[in-house]
Amino acid sequence: MNLRPRRLKRLLLPATLGAVGLVLYASRAIRKDSETRVFRNASAVPHKHVALVLGCAPVLGGGMPNGFFENRMDAAARLFQAGKADYLLLSGDNHSIHYDEPTAMKEALVERGVPEDRLVLDYAGFSTSDSVIRAQKVFGVEDLCVVSQPDHIMRAIYIARHHGMKAVGFAAEDIAMRWGWRTRVRESLARVRTLFDVHVWDRQPHFLGPPIRIGEPEESGRI
């Protein structure tokens, strides 16, 4: 009698339960730390010298516009036009000449009326962690507003706060579950990795580089 399938089942069950438990724990820990710092109304966002706009693919595999990208650019433009950020730091992946998230963001925001001289591009934001830590270590930002979808923002805020930064977020509109479920699954797994990056591996960006300062804070009296 072959007992291997039974043994395999006995191993798979606790492994599966452990994995599910880890995903739930990571989600709860990050949400508890960050949820109250995410704003959905631009008028309620405290003014920041820099808002960090997190990149994603502007189009999907079939050439269709990416709803996450479009909504994120809409939110970034609204935040700037509400006077809540002096500059937008556009951080995304530019791993080849054929894939350039920061330039796509810049073009989309200029189309939405944001002045080009208020856009700063970070071409080495290969991950959320890279984008957040580079904002601090390369661009000198210690107090920022993160623009993305709500779950993504919470993860970015969690990373920022671990690195001693002050951070809030302005939430872009999500898209319907039937279109965005793959992204939400990836986000759940990314939260687990974030806990390991922050508390175990002390992950650092793939690239740093010389300091770049983003303008000078405006004498506005705002906080």
N, C-alpha and C positions, 0 to 999 in steps of 0.2 A: 504494500500500500504506500502510495506516494504522499508524504506529509508536507512536501514543500509548499503547495498552495496554502495550506492552513498556517504554516509558519509565516509565510509572506503576508497573509491577512493580519496575523497578530502583530507584525511589525508595521504594516501600513496604517492600521487604525490609530495607534498612538502618535505616529509621525504626522498623520493628517490632522489629528486634533491639536497637536502641538503647533503646527503651521498656522492653522486657523486662529488659535489662541494668540499667537505672536502678531498676526495681522490685526486682530481686534485690539490688542494692547497698544500697538504702535499708533493706530488710528485714534484711540482714546487719549493717549498721552499727548500727541501733537495737537489734537483739537482742544483739550483742556488748557493747554499752555497758550494757544494762539487765537481761539475763536472770537473772543471779545475784542480783539484788535483789528478785526476785519470790518470795514465800512462798506455799505452799499449805496449810500447817498453821498455824492461828491461834496455837497455843502457841509457835511459833518466831518470831513477828513481834515485833520490838522495840517497846516501848511508845512511843507518840507522843501528844502533847497533842491533835493533830487528825488525823483521817483524812479524806481527800478522796474522796467517793463521786461517781463520774462518772455523769451522767444519760443516759438513753435513753428511747425511747417506751415507756410502760407497756403499751400494747396495739398489736397489728398492724392493718393496714388493714381486715381483715375483722372486727375486734372481738375477736379471740382474744388471750389474754394473751401478752405477749412473754417468751419464755424467758430471754433475756439480762437483762431487767429483773428478773424474779423471782429468778433465781440471784444477781444482783448485790445485791439487797436481803437475801437470805439470808446472803450472805457478810458484808455490812456489820453485820448484827445479830450474827452469830457473833463478829466481831472486837470489837465493843463489849462483848458479854457475857463475852468472855474477858479483859476488863480491859486491852485493848491500845490503847485510844483513849479520851480523856476526852470528846471531842466529835466529832461527825460533821458535816462540811461538805458539804451536798448541793448540788451545782452542776450546773445544767442549763438547758435552753432554756425560756424563757417569753415567746416572741415575740408571743403574743396571749392574750386572755382564754380562748380555747378550747384552748390548748395550754400546759400547765404541768408540766414534769418535776419541779422541786423539790418542789412540793406533793404530787405523786403519790408521790415517794420518802418524804416525811415521813409520809404516811398509811400507807404500806406498812411502814415501820419501827416506827411506834407500834403497829401491829397485831402486830408481832413482838416487842413488849415493850421497845423502846428508849424511855427517858423523853423526852418532848417537849422538856424544857428542855436536853437535850444535843444537840439538832439545830439546826444553823444553816443557813439557806437562802440560796443565791446564785442569783438569778434571771437573771443575765447570763452564764451559762456556755454561750454559743452554740457553742462548739467546745472540743475538748480543750485547745488552746492557751489560749483565754480562761479556762477553768476553772483551769488550773495557774497562770498568771500573775496572775490575780485573787486566788487564794489567797495569793500572796506580797504583791502590791502593795496590795490592799484589806484583806485579813484578817490580814496580818502573819505569815503562816505561812512559816517557813524550813526546817522539818524535818517531813515528813509521810509518811503511808502512803496510797497510792492504792488504791482498791477498784474493780475492774472485772474483765473477762475478761483473761486473760494477755497477749494481743497488744496490747490497748488499754493496759494498764498499762505495758508496755515503752515505748510511744510517749510516754505521759505522763511517765514517769521521765526519758526522754531530754530532753524539753523542760525539766523541772524542773532537772536537773543543768546544762543550758546556762545557766540563769538563776541559778546559784549556790546552788540549794537542795539540801538533803539529802532523799533520797526512797527509799522502799522501796514494795513493793506486796503486797497480799493478794488472791490470785486467786479470783474467783468461778468456779464450774463453767461450762464451755463447753456449748454445745448441739450436737446431732448435725449433721454437715456438710450433710446433705440439707436441713435447715431453716435453717442459718445461712450458707450459701455466699455469699449476696449481701453479708452483713455482712463476711465475710472478704475478699471482693474489694474492697469499699470501704476496708477497713483497709489492704490492700496499697497502694492508691493514696494513702491518707492519709499513709502513711509517706514517700512521695516528697514530698508537699507539706510535711511536717514538716521535711525536710532543707532545703527552700527557705525555709520560714518562719524557721528557726533560723539558717541560715548565709548567706542571701542577703538576705531582706527584713526581718529583725528584726521580725517581726510582733508587734503589740501588741493587747490586747483592744479590742473595739468600744467598751466602756464601762469606765471605772474608777469614780471616786467617792470620797467621804470615807472615811478609814480606819475599819474596824470591828474591834475586838479581841474575840477569842473567849475569854471567861473568863480564868482565871489558871491556869498550870500547877500541878498538884497536888503537894503535898510528899510524893511517893511514893518517892523514891530510885531510881526506875526510869529506864532510859535507852532 
